[in-house]
Amino acid sequence: MRIIGIVGSPRKEKGNTGRLMLEVLKSAQQQGATFETVALPGGTVLPCLACDTCHKKGFCPQRDEFDDIMGRIMASDGIVLASPNYIFNVSAQLKAFMDRCCGVIHCLGFEGRYGASVVTSGGGDEAPIAEMMNHFMITTGVTPVGSVWATMGSFEGDEFPDEIVVRARALGRKLVDDWRKKNVPADIAERKVRFAERMRQLMLYRKDEWPYEYQYWQKKNRL
C-alpha cells in the first residue's frame, strides 16, 4: 500500500499536527505500507479562481504545486489528511487544496483509495473538523477509515500521551487492513452512493457547460 500524508500547517511535519500524522503513517509502514508526506505551509497551493476550467477541460490553469500533489495522490492507495484547528475549521492551507479539488469531487476522482484524518488543537473541538475532512474524502471517492486528534492544552509538554499514540497507531493499522480487505462500512457505502447520484444528476444538468466532466461520466458508463 502506498500512502500520501498531506499536512496543512505552516510548521510542516515538525509541528504537532505533522508529528501526530507521522505516528499514523509509521504505524502503517510497520504493516508493510510505504508513505510520503507533502506539507502545505502556505502559498504552494493557491486558492481556487472559480474559472470552471477543470469542469470544462479537465485541468487547472494555475501554475503551482497542485498538479504535482495530484499526481502523487493518483499514484497512491491511501491518503491521510492532517490539519491544525484554525478557528474551528481546517487551516486555510488545507482548505485551499480542498477547494482546488472541485473537479475531483465532480468526478469522484480518488475512487478506490482509503483515507484517514488527523487534527490537533490548543483547546478542543477537533471532532467536527475530523468529520468534515472525512466527508471531503467521501466526496472525492475515498473510503475514510477513521480519525485521531489531540488537544495539546489538555496535557503537559509536547509529547503525546500514550493513549493518543495508541489511537494514532491503531488508525494506521486500520488504514492498511481495511485497504487490504476492501472493507467499506455500510454507512460509508450509503453516503458514497448518495453523493455519486447527486453528482450524476449534476452532470446531466450541466452537460453542455462542463463537457470534460460529462464525457468522463459517459466513459465510466454512469449516466
C-alpha positions in Angstrom: 0.0 0.0 0.0 1.3 3.4 -0.9 0.1 6.3 1.3 0.5 10.0 1.0 0.2 12.2 4.0 -0.9 15.8 3.4 -0.4 18.2 6.3 -1.8 21.7 6.0 0.3 23.5 8.5 3.0 26.3 8.3 5.0 24.2 10.8 5.0 21.3 8.2 5.9 17.8 9.6 7.7 19.2 12.6 4.5 20.8 14.2 2.1 18.9 16.4 -0.2 18.0 13.5 2.7 16.7 11.4 4.1 14.7 14.3 0.7 13.1 15.0 0.2 12.3 11.3 3.6 10.6 11.3 2.5 8.3 14.1 -0.3 7.1 11.9 2.0 6.8 8.8 4.8 5.0 10.6 2.3 2.5 12.1 1.0 1.8 8.6 4.6 1.4 7.5 5.0 -1.3 10.1 2.2 -3.2 8.4 4.1 -3.1 5.1 2.9 0.2 3.6 5.2 2.9 2.2 4.5 6.5 2.6 5.5 10.0 1.6 4.4 13.4 3.0 3.5 16.7 1.5 3.4 19.9 3.6 1.2 22.9 2.7 2.8 25.7 4.6 1.0 28.4 2.6 1.4 29.7 -1.0 2.3 26.4 -2.5 -1.3 25.7 -3.4 -3.2 28.8 -4.4 -7.0 29.4 -3.8 -9.5 28.3 -6.5 -10.3 31.0 -9.1 -13.8 29.6 -9.9 -12.8 29.7 -13.6 -14.5 26.4 -14.3 -11.6 25.2 -16.5 -11.4 21.9 -14.6 -15.0 21.2 -15.3 -14.8 22.2 -19.0 -11.3 20.9 -19.9 -10.1 18.6 -17.1 -7.2 20.6 -15.7 -6.4 23.6 -13.6 -4.7 26.5 -15.3 -2.9 27.7 -12.1 0.8 27.0 -12.0 1.7 25.9 -8.5 2.2 22.6 -6.7 -1.3 21.3 -7.1 -0.7 19.2 -10.2 2.3 17.6 -8.6 0.3 16.7 -5.5 -2.5 15.4 -7.6 0.0 13.1 -9.4 1.2 11.7 -6.1 -2.3 11.1 -4.9 -3.2 9.3 -8.2 -0.2 7.1 -7.7 -1.2 6.2 -4.1 -3.6 3.8 -2.5 -4.3 5.8 0.7 -4.5 9.4 1.9 -4.0 10.9 5.3 -5.2 14.5 5.7 -3.9 16.4 8.6 -4.7 19.9 9.9 -4.5 22.0 13.0 -7.7 23.5 14.3 -7.7 27.1 13.0 -10.8 28.8 14.3 -13.0 25.7 14.3 -12.0 24.6 10.8 -9.2 23.2 8.8 -6.3 25.5 8.1 -6.6 27.9 5.1 -3.7 26.0 3.5 -5.6 22.7 3.5 -8.9 24.3 2.6 -7.2 25.9 -0.5 -6.2 22.4 -1.5 -9.7 21.0 -0.9 -11.2 23.8 -2.9 -8.9 23.1 -5.8 -10.3 19.5 -5.8 -13.7 20.6 -7.1 -13.2 18.8 -10.4 -12.1 15.7 -8.5 -15.3 15.8 -6.4 -17.5 16.1 -9.5 -15.8 13.0 -11.0 -15.2 11.1 -7.7 -11.6 11.1 -9.0 -9.9 9.5 -5.9 -12.2 6.4 -6.0 -10.8 3.2 -4.7 -8.5 4.8 -2.2 -8.7 4.7 1.6 -8.1 7.5 3.9 -7.9 8.9 7.5 -7.8 12.3 9.1 -5.6 13.9 11.8 -6.4 17.0 13.8 -4.6 18.9 16.6 -5.7 21.9 18.6 -4.9 24.0 21.6 -8.2 23.8 23.3 -10.5 21.2 21.7 -13.4 20.9 19.2 -11.5 18.6 16.9 -14.3 16.1 16.2 -16.3 18.3 13.7 -13.1 19.1 11.8 -12.2 15.5 11.5 -15.7 14.7 10.3 -15.5 17.4 7.7 -12.2 16.1 6.5 -13.6 12.5 6.3 -16.7 13.9 4.5 -14.5 15.6 2.0 -12.8 12.3 1.3 -16.1 10.6 0.7 -17.0 13.3 -1.9 -13.8 12.5 -3.7 -14.5 8.8 -3.8 -12.2 7.9 -0.9 -13.3 5.5 1.9 -12.3 7.0 5.2 -11.5 4.6 8.0 -11.5 7.0 10.9 -9.6 9.8 12.6 -7.4 10.7 15.5 -6.9 14.0 17.3 -5.0 15.6 20.2 -5.9 18.6 22.4 -2.5 20.0 23.2 -3.7 22.1 26.1 -5.0 19.1 27.9 -1.6 17.7 28.9 1.8 18.9 29.9 4.7 19.2 27.5 4.9 18.4 23.7 4.9 14.7 23.8 1.6 13.0 23.1 0.1 10.9 25.9 0.3 7.1 25.4 -3.5 6.9 24.8 -3.3 9.3 21.8 -0.3 7.5 20.4 -2.1 4.2 20.8 -5.1 5.6 18.9 -2.9 7.0 16.1 -1.0 3.8 15.6 -4.3 1.8 15.6 -5.6 4.1 12.9 -2.5 3.4 10.8 -3.0 -0.3 11.1 -6.7 0.0 10.3 -6.0 2.0 7.2 -3.8 -0.7 5.8 -6.1 -3.5 7.0 -9.3 -2.0 5.5 -7.5 -1.3 2.3 -6.3 -4.9 2.0 -9.7 -6.3 2.8 -11.6 -3.7 0.8 -13.8 -3.0 3.8 -16.4 -0.4 3.3 -18.8 0.1 6.3 -22.5 0.2 5.4 -23.0 3.8 6.4 -20.0 5.0 4.4 -21.1 3.0 1.4 -24.6 4.6 1.6 -23.1 8.1 1.8 -20.9 7.4 -1.2 -23.9 6.1 -3.2 -26.0 9.1 -2.3 -23.2 11.5 -3.3 -22.5 9.7 -6.5 -26.1 10.1 -7.5 -26.0 13.8 -6.7 -23.0 14.2 -8.9 -24.7 12.2 -11.7 -27.6 14.5 -11.6 -25.3 17.5 -11.7 -23.6 16.1 -14.8 -26.9 15.7 -16.6 -27.9 19.2 -15.6 -24.5 20.8 -16.7 -23.6 18.5 -19.6 -23.4 21.4 -22.1 -21.4 23.7 -19.8 -19.0 21.1 -18.5 -18.1 18.9 -21.4 -15.0 17.3 -19.9 -16.8 16.1 -16.8 -19.9 14.9 -18.7 -17.7 12.9 -21.1 -15.8 11.5 -18.1 -19.0 10.2 -16.7 -20.0 8.8 -20.1 -16.7 6.9 -20.3 -17.4 5.4 -16.8 -20.9 4.3 -18.0 -22.5 6.1 -15.1 -25.0 8.3 -16.9 
